[in-house]
Amino acid sequence: LQIGNGGNTGSVAGNILNNGILSFNRTDDITHQNAIAGSGQVVQAGLGHLKLGNGNSYSGGTRILSGSLIGSADSFGSGTIVNEATLIIDQQSDGALNNALSGQGMLRKTGNGKLVIEGNSHVGSGTLIEAGSLIIGGSAGSSANLVSEVTSAANTRLGGHGRIIGDVRMLAGSTLAAGNSIGTLTVNGNLKLDAGSTFEVEVDPSGTSDRLISTRTVDLGGATLRVLGSPGEWSPATTYSIISADRIDGTFGTVSSNLAFLTTDLDYSVANEVRLTLLRNDIRFDSVAQTYNQRATANAIESAGVGQRVYRAVSVLDPASSRSAFDSLSGELHANLLGALFDDSRHLREGLNARMLSAQHLLPGAGQLNAGDGVTFWLQGYGSGTHSAGDGNASSLTNDSSGKLLGVDLPVSETVRIGTAVGLANARVKDGRGASAELDTTSLAIYATAQWNAISLRTGAGRSWLDIDTRRKVTTTTLGEQPRGSYVATSTQVFAELGYRLPLGDYLVEPFLGLAHVQIEREEFRERGGDSVVQAQSVRKAINYSTMGVNATVPLATIAGTSLKLKGSMGWQHAFDGDTPESEHTFAGSHLFRVRGAPLERDNVVVKLGVEARVNSRVSLDLSYGGQFGEEFRDHGVRLGLTARF
C-alpha cells in the first residue's frame, strides 16, 4: 500500500494492519498518528517529513529512502531501521530505542527527554544531538555500539556504558557524562571537548568513578570538569583514573565539585591518562553554617577528626546538605525540651490555683466552697496543645499534653485551708525536624489558701519527676540513624498569688498579682543507636514568672437545683529570666559544644473562660478553657473538675 504518489495528497484514516509494505510518498510534511501493526515493513519514500505516532507494533522493520522520518523510540515497531536519508528521534520523555540502525543516512536527536540506544547501530552520515540526552548503552556491561561521528550541541548530554566508533565533538554548553550513573564510555576515535563544554564525572568512596576511554586523541580544550560525589564514607585521599587515551592534548580550564570539603586535584603527568584525587581541603565545616547551632555542631564534628564516622559523613556533602546534616546531628531537641518542661510546669500551678480559687468563691474552680467547709476531695483532668515557633536556629515545637490531679484539703482555721495533691501527666513533643519525645510525669504538691475580708492569698509548692524518651532523625546521606535517649528530669516550683476582691452587685472582680519560681534539673545521659549519638551534660536552670490580671465571676441561673456561674480571667504573664534554653553535648572524640532551643516567650496573654455547676451542697462540676498567646507561642487547653466535700 502506497500513501501518496510524490505529491501532497493521499492519506489513510484509522489504524493500519500491515502485513506487506506500507509506503509513504509525499513531498509535504504529514503526520500519521494512528497505530500501525502487523508483520510488514514501513517505508518513507517521499521528499517531505513523515511523523509517526507512538506505540506502533509492526515487526517488519523500517526503511527511510528520502526526506525524513520523525518519531519517538516506540514509533518504529521492531526490526532494523535502514536509514538512507534522515531519522529524527523526537524524545520528549525518557525512552529506549531497541531497534538496530543501519544505512548511510543521518540521525538527529531532538526533544528534551533521554534516549537510550541499545544493540549495534550504524549511522553513515553522523549523529547530531540537538536537545535532551543520548545514552549509548543504558547499563553497566552493555554491548551497545554506535558506529557514527557524534556532535553534541549546547544544552545536551552524551553518555552511556557502550562504545562509539567514530569521532566525538562536544560543543560549548554540552555535557559528556560517561556511564548512565557510574560507568565507562569508550570512543574508538578522537574526542574534542570545546571550551565551554563540560566533562561530568561521578565518583564514589570505594574508588569507582566514571571513565572515558579513547583509542585516539582526547583534546580537553579548556573544558570544565564537574565532579559529583555520591554518598558514602570517604577516605582522606582517593584517586581515580577518569580519562585514558592514545594521546591527551590540553587541560581542563576549570573544576567544580558538589563536595564542599574535598578539593579536586588533577594529575596529567601519567602518560595518556588523567587522574583525579579528592583531598580534604582547608575549608572548615563551620564556614558553610548559617546558624548558631550549625556552627557549634560543625566545630564539634571537625574536632572529632577523620577517624569518626560523623566527620567522614559530613566531609562529602555540599553546603546545603551540610547545613541540614548539622541541624539533625546537633541534638537541639534536648535544648528545646527544656523549654517544654518549663511550659508544662504551669499545669500543676493552674490546677492548684483552680482549686484554691474555688474554695474562695472565685474561679476557675470545681465548687463554691469557703474556708469553713470540711474535708474536700477534688479531681481534675486537663488537655493542652502548644505550638512554639522556631527562630531560624532551633526548629518549631508542638507539645500535646494531658494529665490528672487528685487532691484533698481541709480547714485549719476560719480563714485558712491547707491541702495536698498528686498528679500524673503525659506529653508528646515533636519538633520541625522529625525529632520527638514522650514525657511521663509524676507530681506531688502542697498548697494553702487564706481569705482575710477582701484579701485573698493562694500559695503552693510542688515537685515533679519526669521520665523522658527521645528519638531523633539524622538526615546525613550515609548514617541513616535514629539516636534514642532515655533520661530523667525534675521540676521544682513554689508560687504565690495575692488578690483583692471587689464585689460589683452580683458580679465579683478580683485584681491579682502572682509570682512563681520554677527550677528544672536534668541528669547527664548518653543516647544510643549509632555513631551520631550525643552525650548530654546535666542541666540546672531556673526561671521566675509574674502574672498580673483580673478574675471575675458572673452568676447565670439555677436550673433544677443546679446553680451555674460564668467565670473568666485575663492576665499578663512575664518571664523575668526568659532566655534561650541550652544543652551541652559531645560526639565521640569531639570537644564539648552547646546548642540552643527556641527562645522562651517572655510575655504571654493568659485567658481563661469557664462554667461552674454546683449540683448540690456537696458536689460541684467545672469546665473551663485556657489559652496563652505570645508573639511566637500559642496554647489552647481544657480543664474538667469534680469536687466533693464532707
C-alpha positions in Angstrom: 0.0 0.0 0.0 1.4 3.4 -1.0 0.1 6.6 0.5 0.6 9.5 -1.9 2.3 9.5 -5.2 5.1 12.1 -4.9 2.7 15.0 -4.4 0.9 16.4 -1.4 -2.2 14.3 -1.3 -3.0 10.8 0.0 -3.9 9.6 3.5 -5.5 6.7 5.4 -7.9 7.3 8.3 -7.8 4.9 11.2 -5.4 2.2 12.3 -3.5 0.1 9.7 -2.8 -3.6 9.8 0.2 -4.0 7.6 1.5 -7.5 6.6 3.3 -6.3 3.4 4.9 -2.9 2.6 3.3 0.3 3.7 5.0 3.2 1.8 4.5 6.9 2.4 5.4 9.0 -0.7 4.5 12.7 -0.2 6.6 15.8 -0.7 5.0 17.8 2.1 5.1 17.3 5.9 2.5 14.9 7.2 1.7 13.1 10.5 0.2 9.7 10.8 -0.9 9.3 14.4 -2.9 6.1 14.1 -1.4 2.8 15.1 0.4 0.6 12.6 0.5 -3.1 13.4 1.3 -6.4 11.6 4.3 -8.2 10.2 5.0 -5.8 7.4 7.5 -3.0 6.7 7.1 0.8 6.8 8.9 2.8 4.1 9.4 6.6 4.0 9.8 7.3 0.2 8.7 10.9 -0.1 10.8 14.0 0.0 8.8 15.6 2.9 8.8 14.9 6.6 6.7 12.0 7.9 5.9 11.9 11.6 4.7 8.6 13.1 2.6 8.4 16.3 3.7 6.5 19.4 3.0 2.8 20.2 3.4 1.2 16.8 3.9 -2.6 16.9 4.7 -3.6 13.3 7.6 -6.0 13.1 8.9 -5.9 9.5 11.4 -3.1 10.0 11.6 0.5 8.7 13.3 2.0 5.6 14.0 5.7 5.0 14.7 6.3 1.3 14.4 10.1 1.2 13.1 13.0 3.2 13.0 12.4 6.9 11.1 10.2 9.3 10.2 11.5 12.7 9.1 9.7 15.8 9.9 8.7 19.4 11.6 5.5 20.5 8.4 3.4 20.3 7.2 4.8 17.0 9.1 2.4 14.8 7.8 -1.1 15.8 10.5 -3.7 15.9 13.1 -4.7 13.4 16.1 -2.8 11.8 15.7 0.8 10.8 17.6 1.2 7.5 18.2 4.9 7.2 19.4 6.3 3.8 18.1 9.9 4.5 17.3 11.4 7.9 15.9 9.8 11.0 14.7 12.3 13.7 14.0 10.8 17.1 12.0 13.4 18.9 12.1 12.1 22.5 10.1 14.3 24.8 10.2 11.8 27.7 12.8 9.2 28.6 12.8 6.1 26.4 14.9 3.3 24.9 15.4 2.5 21.2 15.9 -1.2 20.8 15.9 -1.2 17.0 19.2 -1.7 15.3 20.2 1.2 13.0 21.9 0.9 9.6 22.4 2.9 6.4 24.2 5.9 5.2 21.7 8.5 6.5 21.8 10.9 9.4 20.4 10.6 12.9 19.1 13.7 14.7 18.1 13.5 18.4 15.6 16.2 19.4 13.2 16.5 22.4 14.2 17.2 26.0 13.9 13.5 27.1 16.7 10.9 27.4 17.1 8.4 24.6 18.9 5.2 25.3 20.3 3.3 22.3 20.9 -0.4 22.8 22.3 -3.0 20.3 24.5 -2.4 17.3 23.8 0.6 15.1 25.4 2.3 12.1 24.7 5.8 11.1 26.7 6.7 8.0 26.2 10.5 7.9 26.7 11.2 11.6 24.6 11.8 14.7 23.6 15.2 15.9 22.2 15.7 19.5 20.1 18.8 19.3 18.2 18.5 22.6 18.0 16.3 25.6 20.3 13.3 26.2 21.7 10.5 24.1 22.9 7.4 26.0 24.8 4.6 24.3 24.1 1.6 26.4 22.0 2.2 29.4 23.5 -0.2 32.0 26.9 -1.4 33.1 28.3 -4.2 30.9 26.2 -3.0 27.9 27.4 -4.2 24.5 25.8 -1.3 22.7 27.8 0.1 19.7 27.1 3.2 17.7 29.2 3.5 14.5 28.9 7.2 13.8 30.5 10.5 14.2 28.7 12.3 17.0 28.2 16.0 17.7 26.6 17.3 20.9 25.1 20.8 20.7 24.7 23.3 23.6 22.4 22.2 26.5 22.6 18.5 25.5 24.2 15.4 27.1 26.0 12.4 25.8 26.8 9.4 27.9 26.4 5.7 28.3 28.2 2.4 29.1 28.7 1.4 25.5 31.0 2.2 22.6 31.1 5.0 20.0 33.0 4.1 16.8 33.8 7.4 15.3 34.9 10.9 16.3 33.0 12.8 19.0 32.8 16.6 19.4 31.3 18.3 22.4 30.3 21.9 21.5 30.2 24.7 24.0 27.4 24.2 26.5 27.2 20.5 26.1 28.0 17.8 28.7 29.8 14.5 28.3 29.0 12.1 31.2 30.4 8.6 30.8 28.1 5.9 32.1 24.5 6.2 33.0 25.3 6.5 36.6 28.9 5.4 37.2 30.3 3.6 34.2 32.7 3.6 31.3 32.2 5.1 27.8 34.6 4.1 25.0 35.3 6.2 22.0 37.0 4.4 19.1 38.1 7.7 17.6 39.0 11.3 18.6 37.2 13.2 21.3 37.2 17.0 21.2 35.9 19.0 24.2 35.3 22.6 23.1 35.8 25.4 25.6 32.6 25.9 27.4 31.7 22.2 27.3 31.6 20.0 30.5 33.0 16.6 31.3 31.0 15.3 34.2 32.4 12.6 36.4 30.6 10.7 39.2 32.8 9.3 41.9 32.1 7.2 45.0 34.0 6.5 48.2 35.1 3.0 47.1 37.4 4.4 44.4 35.0 3.8 41.5 34.3 6.6 39.0 33.0 7.4 35.6 35.7 6.8 33.0 36.3 7.8 29.3 38.5 5.6 27.1 39.6 6.8 23.7 41.6 4.8 21.2 42.9 8.0 19.7 43.3 11.6 20.8 41.4 13.4 23.6 41.5 17.2 23.3 40.5 18.7 26.6 40.3 22.2 25.1 40.0 24.1 28.4 36.6 22.5 29.1 35.1 22.3 32.6 35.4 19.2 34.8 32.4 18.7 37.1 32.9 16.2 39.9 29.8 14.7 41.5 30.4 12.7 44.7 27.9 10.1 45.8 27.0 9.4 49.5 29.4 7.2 51.5 32.3 7.2 53.9 35.3 8.7 52.2 38.9 8.2 52.9 41.1 11.3 53.4 42.5 10.9 49.8 41.0 8.9 47.0 42.4 8.7 43.4 40.5 7.9 40.2 41.5 7.4 36.6 38.9 9.4 34.7 40.4 9.5 31.2 42.7 7.3 29.3 43.6 7.7 25.6 46.3 7.1 23.0 47.1 10.8 23.4 45.8 13.7 25.6 46.1 17.3 24.5 45.4 20.3 26.7 44.0 20.5 30.2 40.7 21.3 31.9 40.1 25.0 32.3 38.0 24.9 35.5 37.0 22.2 38.0 33.8 22.2 40.1 32.5 19.8 42.7 29.5 19.2 44.8 31.8 18.2 47.7 32.2 21.3 49.9 35.1 19.9 52.0 37.1 17.9 49.4 39.5 19.5 46.9 39.9 18.1 43.4 43.5 17.6 42.3 44.2 16.7 38.7 47.3 14.8 37.6 48.3 14.9 33.9 51.8 13.5 34.5 50.9 9.9 33.9 51.2 9.2 30.1 47.9 9.1 28.3 45.8 9.4 31.4 44.1 12.0 33.6 43.9 11.2 37.2 41.6 12.8 39.8 42.4 12.9 43.5 40.0 14.1 46.2 41.7 15.6 49.2 40.3 17.1 52.4 40.6 20.9 51.8 41.2 23.6 54.4 37.6 24.8 54.3 36.3 24.4 57.8 32.9 22.7 58.3 31.6 25.8 60.1 32.3 28.0 57.1 29.1 26.8 55.4 27.0 27.0 58.6 24.4 29.8 58.9 23.0 29.4 62.4 24.4 29.2 65.9 23.6 25.5 66.3 25.0 24.7 62.9 28.3 26.4 63.7 28.6 24.8 67.1 27.9 21.3 65.7 30.2 21.8 62.8 33.1 22.8 65.0 32.5 19.8 67.2 32.4 17.4 64.3 35.6 19.0 63.0 37.3 18.4 66.3 36.3 14.7 66.3 38.6 14.1 63.3 38.5 11.9 60.3 38.5 8.8 62.4 34.9 9.4 63.3 32.0 8.5 61.0 30.2 11.7 61.6 33.3 13.6 60.3 33.5 11.4 57.2 29.8 11.6 56.6 29.9 15.5 56.6 33.1 15.8 54.6 31.4 14.7 51.3 28.4 16.9 51.5 27.6 20.0 49.5 26.9 23.2 51.6 23.1 22.9 51.7 23.2 19.2 52.7 25.9 20.1 55.3 23.6 22.6 56.9 20.8 20.1 57.0 23.1 17.5 58.5 24.4 19.9 61.2 20.8 20.6 62.2 19.9 16.9 62.5 23.1 16.0 64.3 23.1 18.8 66.8 20.6 17.2 69.3 18.7 20.5 69.6 15.7 18.5 70.7 17.2 18.2 74.1 17.5 22.0 74.4 14.0 22.5 73.1 12.7 20.0 75.6 14.0 22.2 78.5 11.6 24.9 77.3 8.8 22.4 77.1 9.5 21.4 80.7 9.1 25.0 81.9 5.9 25.4 80.0 4.4 22.1 81.3 5.2 23.1 84.9 2.3 25.5 84.8 -0.3 22.7 84.6 0.4 21.9 88.3 0.2 25.5 89.3 -3.0 26.1 87.4 -4.7 23.0 88.9 -3.9 24.0 92.4 -4.9 27.6 91.8 -8.2 26.4 90.3 -9.0 24.5 93.5 -8.0 27.4 95.8 -10.0 29.9 93.8 -12.9 27.6 94.1 -12.5 27.4 97.9 -12.6 31.3 98.0 -15.8 31.5 95.9 -13.7 32.6 92.9 -12.6 31.0 89.7 -11.9 28.8 87.8 -12.8 26.1 90.2 -14.5 22.9 90.9 -17.0 24.1 93.5 -18.1 27.0 95.6 -16.6 26.4 99.0 -15.3 28.6 101.8 -12.7 28.3 104.5 -15.3 26.9 106.9 -16.1 23.8 104.8 -14.9 20.4 105.9 -12.6 17.9 104.2 -12.8 18.3 100.5 -11.7 15.9 97.8 -11.2 17.1 94.2 -10.3 15.6 90.9 -9.2 17.5 87.7 -8.4 16.3 84.2 -6.8 18.5 81.5 -5.6 18.5 78.0 -3.4 21.1 76.2 -2.0 21.7 72.8 1.0 24.0 72.4 2.9 25.4 69.4 6.1 27.3 69.7 7.6 28.8 66.5 11.2 28.3 65.7 13.7 31.2 65.4 15.6 30.2 62.4 18.2 28.5 64.6 16.1 26.0 66.5 13.0 24.4 64.9 9.4 24.8 65.8 7.9 22.6 68.6 4.5 21.1 69.3 3.5 19.8 72.7 0.4 17.8 73.3 -0.1 17.1 77.0 -2.7 15.7 79.2 -3.0 14.8 82.9 -5.0 14.5 86.0 -4.7 15.8 89.5 -6.2 14.4 92.7 -6.2 16.4 95.9 -7.6 16.9 99.3 -7.8 19.9 101.7 -9.2 20.8 105.0 -9.6 24.0 107.1 -7.1 24.8 109.9 -9.0 28.0 110.9 -11.9 30.0 109.8 -9.8 31.7 107.1 -7.2 29.2 106.1 -7.2 25.9 104.3 -4.3 23.6 103.5 -4.1 20.7 101.2 -2.0 18.3 99.2 -2.3 16.8 95.7 -0.7 14.2 93.4 -0.7 14.3 89.6 0.1 12.1 86.6 0.7 13.5 83.2 1.9 12.6 79.7 3.2 14.8 76.9 4.2 14.1 73.3 6.6 16.6 71.8 7.6 16.9 68.2 9.9 19.4 66.5 10.0 20.6 63.0 13.0 18.3 62.0 11.4 15.0 62.7 12.6 14.5 66.3 10.2 13.6 69.0 9.9 12.9 72.7 7.5 11.3 75.2 7.3 12.6 78.8 5.7 10.8 81.7 5.3 13.0 84.8 4.5 12.2 88.4 3.9 15.2 90.7 3.4 15.9 94.4 2.3 19.3 95.8 1.2 21.1 98.9 -0.9 24.3 99.0 -2.6 26.7 101.3 -5.2 29.4 100.8 -6.3 32.2 103.1 -9.0 34.8 103.0 -9.0 38.0 105.1 -12.0 40.0 104.2 -11.3 41.3 100.7 -7.7 40.0 100.6 -7.1 36.6 99.1 -3.8 34.6 99.3 -3.1 31.4 97.3 0.3 29.7 97.6 1.8 26.3 97.0 4.9 24.2 96.2 5.4 21.2 94.1 7.9 18.7 92.7 7.6 16.7 89.5 9.6 13.7 88.4 9.8 13.2 84.6 10.8 10.1 82.6 11.8 11.3 79.1 12.3 9.1 76.0 13.6 10.8 72.8 14.1 9.9 69.2 16.0 12.0 66.6 16.3 11.5 62.9 19.8 12.0 61.4 19.4 13.1 57.8 23.0 12.8 56.6 23.2 10.7 53.4 25.3 7.9 54.9 24.4 7.5 58.5 20.7 7.0 58.4 20.4 6.7 62.1 17.7 7.4 64.7 19.5 8.0 68.0 17.4 7.4 71.1 17.7 8.8 74.6 16.2 7.9 77.9 16.8 10.1 80.9 15.1 11.7 84.0 14.5 15.3 85.0 12.8 17.0 87.9 10.8 20.2 88.1 10.5 22.1 91.4 8.3 25.1 91.9 6.9 27.5 94.5 4.3 30.1 93.8 2.0 32.6 95.5 -0.9 34.8 94.3 -2.4 37.7 96.0 -5.8 39.1 95.1 -8.2 41.8 96.2 -11.9 41.2 95.8 -14.2 43.9 94.5 -17.9 43.0 94.7 -19.9 44.8 91.9 -23.5 43.9 92.6 -24.0 40.3 91.6 -20.6 40.3 90.0 -17.3 39.6 91.7 -14.0 41.0 90.3 -10.5 40.3 91.7 -7.4 42.0 90.5 -4.4 39.8 91.4 -0.6 39.5 91.3 1.1 36.2 91.1 4.8 35.1 91.4 6.3 31.7 90.6 9.8 30.3 90.7 10.5 27.2 88.7 13.7 25.1 88.6 14.4 22.3 86.1 17.2 19.8 86.6 18.2 17.2 84.1 20.6 14.4 84.6 23.6 13.6 82.3 22.8 11.0 79.7 24.1 9.4 76.6 22.0 8.5 73.6 22.1 5.1 72.0 21.8 4.0 68.4 24.8 4.6 66.1 27.7 6.9 65.6 25.7 10.1 65.6 24.6 9.8 69.3 25.4 12.7 71.7 26.5 12.7 75.3 24.5 15.4 77.1 25.7 17.1 80.2 23.5 17.7 83.2 21.5 20.9 83.4 20.1 23.1 86.2 18.1 26.1 85.1 15.6 28.4 86.9 13.0 31.0 85.7 10.9 33.4 87.7 7.4 34.4 86.4 5.0 37.1 87.3 1.3 37.3 86.3 -0.9 40.3 86.7 -4.6 40.2 85.8 -8.1 40.1 86.9 -10.5 37.3 87.9 -14.3 37.6 87.6 -17.5 35.6 88.2 -21.0 36.2 87.0 -24.0 34.2 88.3 -26.1 32.8 85.4 -29.1 30.8 86.6 -30.3 28.0 88.8 -31.8 25.0 86.8 -33.4 22.1 88.6 -31.4 22.9 91.8 -28.1 23.3 90.0 -26.6 26.8 90.2 -24.5 28.0 87.3 -21.7 30.6 87.2 -19.7 32.0 84.3 -16.1 32.6 85.2 -13.4 34.4 83.4 -9.8 35.6 83.8 -7.3 37.6 81.8 -3.7 38.4 82.7 -0.2 39.2 81.5 2.5 36.7 82.3 6.1 37.8 82.2 9.2 35.6 82.4 11.9 37.6 84.2 14.7 35.2 83.2 13.2 34.4 79.8 16.2 33.5 77.7 17.2 30.7 75.5 17.4 27.1 76.8 20.7 25.4 76.1 22.1 21.9 76.3 25.8 20.9 76.1 26.8 17.8 74.1 29.7 15.9 72.8 30.1 13.4 70.0 32.6 10.5 70.3 36.0 12.1 70.2 34.8 15.7 70.0 35.0 18.7 72.2 32.0 20.0 74.2 29.5 22.1 72.2 26.4 24.0 73.2 23.2 24.1 71.3 20.2 26.3 71.8 16.5 25.7 71.7 13.8 28.1 70.6 13.8 31.2 72.9 11.3 31.1 75.7 8.4 33.6 75.3 8.9 36.5 77.7 5.4 37.8 77.6 2.1 36.0 77.2 -1.5 37.0 77.4 -3.3 34.4 79.6 -7.1 33.9 79.1 -9.5 31.6 81.0 -13.2 31.1 80.5 -15.4 28.5 82.1 -18.7 27.4 83.6 -19.1 26.1 87.2 -22.2 24.0 88.1 -23.0 23.4 91.8 -25.1 20.3 91.6 -25.9 20.2 95.3 -24.4 21.3 98.6 -21.7 18.6 98.4 -20.8 18.3 94.7 -19.7 20.7 92.0 -18.6 20.4 88.4 -16.4 22.7 86.4 -15.5 23.0 82.8 -13.1 25.7 81.5 -11.0 26.8 78.6 -7.5 28.2 79.0 -5.3 29.9 76.4 -1.9 31.5 76.3 -0.8 33.8 73.4 2.6 35.2 72.8 4.5 36.5 69.7 5.7 33.0 68.8 3.7 30.9 71.2 0.2 29.5 71.2 -1.5 27.2 73.7 -5.1 26.0 73.9 -6.4 23.7 76.7 -9.5 22.5 78.5 -9.9 21.5 82.2 -12.7 19.5 83.8 -13.1 19.3 87.5 -15.1 17.5 90.1 -15.3 18.5 93.8 -16.9 16.6 96.7 -16.9 17.8 100.3 -17.8 16.1 103.5 
